Amino acid sequence: MGLTKAFCFAILIVFYQLSQRPDDARGAAVGVGKATTEAVVGFIAGDFDFNFFLTMFLNIIFPAGWI
């Protein structure tokens, strides 16, 4: 379940960055680093809601005690 959540958050951060600021990653490695930082910081606001619903959904798929 942890790997699934990590993958979903990574994809969501990428789509957030592409939808909000597609041209921020300019200026070689420095620009990419700044764009990544801005994407993650901007994503934190919506992170709590997404985490709640993703956890509810994954608990239905992977119930507690399931091995």
N, C-alpha and C positions, 0 to 999 in steps of 0.2 A: 504494500500500500504506500510506503514511503517513496519508493522509486516512481510509482505512478503519479504521486503528487508533485514530486520534483520535476518530472517531465512536463506535466500540465502547467506548472508555474513558469518553466522556461519558455514554453510555447506562448503562453499568455504575455510574458514580458516582451518577447519578440514582436508579437502582433501589436501590442500597445505602442512600442517604439515606432513601428512602421506606419501606424495610423496617425500618430501625433506629430512626429518630426522625422520625415523620411530622409531629409538631407542634412541632418546634424553631424553625421559621421564624416566630417571633412578634416583634412589636416593630418593625415597619416595616423600614427598610433595615438597621439595625444587627442585628436578629434574623436577617435573611436572610444577611447577611455572616458572622455567627458560625456559623449552621447549615451554610453552604457550606464554611467552613474546617474544621469538625468532620467533615463528610462526607469531604472529601478526605484529611484526616489519618488518619481511621479506615480509609479505603480502601487506603492505602499498604501495609498489612500483606498484603493479598491481591493486590496489584498484581503482584508478581513471578511468582507462579504463573500468573495470567491472561495476563500478557505472554508468558511462555514458550509456553503452548499456543496463543495467538493467533498468535504469530510462526510456529510450526510449521505451523499450518493455512494461513496466508497464503502461506508459502513453497511449499506444495503448489499453491495456486491460481495464484500469481504466481512461477514459478520464476526463479532468478537468470539474468540475461541476456535475459529476455523483454522485448521492447519493443512 
